[in-house]
Amino acid sequence: MSGSREHAHELIERLAASQVAAVVGLLEAMLDPVSRAIANAPVDDEPETEEERQAVAEATEWLKHNKPIPFEEVLADFGLTLADVKGHKEPQ
């Protein structure tokens, strides 16, 4: 196993800075238990219900005539901010 680690280190040393950042993001996701659980979760293969199809159709129709509501505005309706959302990370 140490040979694999050494090889990984050698490869990382040869990467450009932007590539290192991408690899770091991948490694963080691989080590995060929630990300791992989501990646390993079974595919949702339950058939879509008529009620779900209706809700999607209504939302799609609504968006044809209305502007989307920003997430920040939805949070504000509940007295919250983005900083209040657990695990929130600002886009880079």
C-alpha positions as CSV (number, residue, x, y, z in Angstrom):
1,M,0.0,0.0,0.0
2,S,2.8,2.4,0.7
3,G,4.0,2.0,-2.9
4,S,0.6,3.2,-4.1
5,R,0.7,6.2,-1.7
6,E,4.2,7.1,-3.0
7,H,3.0,6.8,-6.6
8,A,0.0,9.0,-5.8
9,H,2.4,11.6,-4.2
10,E,4.6,11.5,-7.3
11,L,1.7,12.0,-9.6
12,I,0.3,14.9,-7.5
13,E,3.7,16.6,-7.6
14,R,3.5,16.6,-11.5
15,L,0.1,18.3,-11.6
16,A,-0.6,22.0,-12.3
17,A,-2.0,24.0,-9.4
18,S,-5.5,24.0,-10.9
19,Q,-5.3,20.2,-11.3
20,V,-4.2,19.8,-7.7
21,A,-7.2,21.8,-6.5
22,A,-9.5,19.4,-8.5
23,V,-7.8,16.4,-6.9
24,V,-8.1,17.9,-3.4
25,G,-11.8,18.4,-4.0
26,L,-12.2,14.8,-5.2
27,L,-10.2,13.5,-2.2
28,E,-12.3,15.5,0.2
29,A,-15.5,14.2,-1.3
30,M,-14.2,10.6,-1.1
31,L,-13.4,11.1,2.5
32,D,-16.6,12.8,3.5
33,P,-19.0,10.2,5.0
34,V,-22.1,11.9,3.6
35,S,-20.7,12.1,0.1
36,R,-19.6,8.4,0.3
37,A,-23.1,7.4,1.5
38,I,-24.7,9.3,-1.4
39,A,-22.3,7.8,-3.9
40,N,-23.0,4.3,-2.6
41,A,-26.8,4.7,-2.2
42,P,-28.9,2.5,-4.4
43,V,-30.6,4.1,-7.4
44,D,-34.1,5.3,-6.7
45,D,-36.0,2.9,-9.0
46,E,-39.5,3.5,-7.6
47,P,-41.8,4.5,-10.4
48,E,-43.0,8.1,-10.5
49,T,-46.5,8.5,-9.1
50,E,-49.2,10.4,-10.9
51,E,-49.2,12.9,-8.1
52,E,-45.4,13.5,-8.6
53,R,-45.9,13.9,-12.4
54,Q,-48.7,16.4,-11.8
55,A,-46.5,18.4,-9.3
56,V,-43.6,18.5,-11.8
57,A,-46.0,19.6,-14.6
58,E,-47.4,22.4,-12.4
59,A,-44.0,23.6,-11.4
60,T,-42.8,23.6,-15.1
61,E,-45.9,25.6,-16.1
62,W,-45.4,28.0,-13.2
63,L,-41.8,28.7,-14.3
64,K,-43.0,29.5,-17.8
65,H,-44.8,32.6,-16.4
66,N,-42.8,33.5,-13.3
67,K,-39.2,34.1,-12.4
68,P,-37.6,31.5,-10.2
69,I,-37.4,32.4,-6.5
70,P,-33.7,32.7,-5.3
71,F,-32.8,30.3,-2.5
72,E,-31.7,33.3,-0.4
73,E,-35.3,34.7,-0.6
74,V,-36.8,31.4,0.5
75,L,-34.4,31.3,3.5
76,A,-35.3,34.9,4.4
77,D,-38.9,33.9,4.6
78,F,-37.9,31.6,7.4
79,G,-35.6,34.2,9.0
80,L,-32.4,32.4,7.8
81,T,-29.4,33.3,5.8
82,L,-27.0,31.2,3.7
83,A,-24.6,31.2,6.6
84,D,-27.3,29.5,8.7
85,V,-27.6,26.5,6.4
86,K,-25.6,23.7,8.0
87,G,-22.6,22.7,5.9
88,H,-22.9,25.7,3.6
89,K,-19.9,26.4,1.5
90,E,-19.6,29.5,-0.7
91,P,-19.0,28.8,-4.4
92,Q,-15.4,29.4,-5.4
